Amino acid sequence: MEQQLLNLLMYTIPALVTGAIAYLFFREHMDNENKRRHFLLNKDLQKESFPLRLQAYERMSLFLERIKPQKLLTRVSPMSSNKEDYENLLVATIEQEFEHNLTQQIYVSDQCWSIILAAKNATIQLVRKANMNEKTDSADKLREVVLTELMDKPAPSNAALSFIKEEVSEMW
């Protein structure tokens, strides 16, 4: 009886070891195949989404260029000499530009979007701060105060533009 049990074990143990090794190799092969399929799917998706992402970065760069106070003040002329009306017009123009590009946030990184949002808010704050200045008594003076303020420091959108350029260069 012991001899039969020993013979049974001599045939069973190699079969179990062979089965376990085959199972491990098969599982490893299936994992590699799944990873390969996932990689190929991502590669195809990136091929389609890459131009959309680049376009989003381009549009956000254009937005930041358009809200630079030097360019904004040149493009948006005051309709009257009332400084509050001109401030509201400038802020509304910035907000309108922003809303026009709002959907681009799904293509840029969260950090990039936060920096763009901060640049927009800083530009609005710059206009509002200039309007509260004691020297500002008309729309033309508001323009002058904003431009004078920017002689000492860069426009808020410059930092965001630099970040976009850096992020796009990392995409290559």
Secondary structure as the mmCIF struct_conf table of DSSP 4:
data_model
#
loop_
_struct_conf.conf_type_id
_struct_conf.id
_struct_conf.beg_label_comp_id
_struct_conf.beg_label_asym_id
_struct_conf.beg_label_seq_id
_struct_conf.end_label_comp_id
_struct_conf.end_label_asym_id
_struct_conf.end_label_seq_id
HELX_RH_AL_P HELX_RH_AL_P1 GLU A 2 ARG A 66
TURN_TY1_P TURN_TY1_P1 ILE A 67 ILE A 67
BEND BEND1 LYS A 68 LYS A 68
HELX_RH_AL_P HELX_RH_AL_P2 PRO A 69 ARG A 75
BEND BEND2 VAL A 76 VAL A 76
BEND BEND3 MET A 79 SER A 81
HELX_RH_AL_P HELX_RH_AL_P3 LYS A 83 HIS A 100
TURN_TY1_P TURN_TY1_P2 ASN A 101 ASN A 101
HELX_RH_3T_P HELX_RH_3T_P1 LEU A 102 ILE A 106
TURN_TY1_P TURN_TY1_P3 TYR A 107 TYR A 107
BEND BEND4 VAL A 108 VAL A 108
HELX_RH_AL_P HELX_RH_AL_P4 ASP A 110 MET A 132
BEND BEND5 ASN A 133 ASN A 133
TURN_TY1_P TURN_TY1_P4 GLU A 134 LYS A 135
BEND BEND6 SER A 138 SER A 138
HELX_RH_AL_P HELX_RH_AL_P5 ALA A 139 ASP A 152
BEND BEND7 LYS A 153 LYS A 153
HELX_RH_AL_P HELX_RH_AL_P6 PRO A 156 GLU A 170
TURN_TY1_P TURN_TY1_P5 MET A 171 MET A 171
#
